[in-house]
Amino acid sequence: MVPNKVFGTLDTKPRHVGFTLNSDTPYAPALIDLSAGPMVVELPPGPLICISMDVNQLWIADLGLPGPSGGKGDKVVFLPP
């Protein structure tokens, strides 16, 4: 993973141990570094269930199906603190 450029994927299995992982859920973490300024994140329409959290796993925003667009596509601006 490279902040602001390359995201990762985690294909978790029952043998994997991680903080709050579900063994039947694919994860695609992306590191967003806002030190250089705002970042725009776009999600295509579809059945994506996404959440934005800070490094302490505190909620920032819901995206995708649970977000304001209801899965119709999102374009979100994240601002530096």
Long-range contacts (C-beta under 8 A, 24 or more apart in sequence): 1-29, 1-30, 1-31, 2-31, 3-31, 3-32, 3-33, 4-31, 4-32, 4-33, 4-36, 4-39, 7-31, 19-57, 20-57, 32-78, 34-78, 34-79, 34-80, 34-81, 35-80, 37-80, 38-77, 38-78, 38-79, 38-80, 39-77, 39-78, 40-75, 40-76, 40-77, 40-78, 41-74, 41-75, 41-76, 41-78, 42-73, 42-74, 42-75, 42-76, 43-73, 43-74, 43-75, 43-76, 44-73, 45-71, 45-72, 45-73, 46-71, 47-71, 50-74, 52-76, 52-78
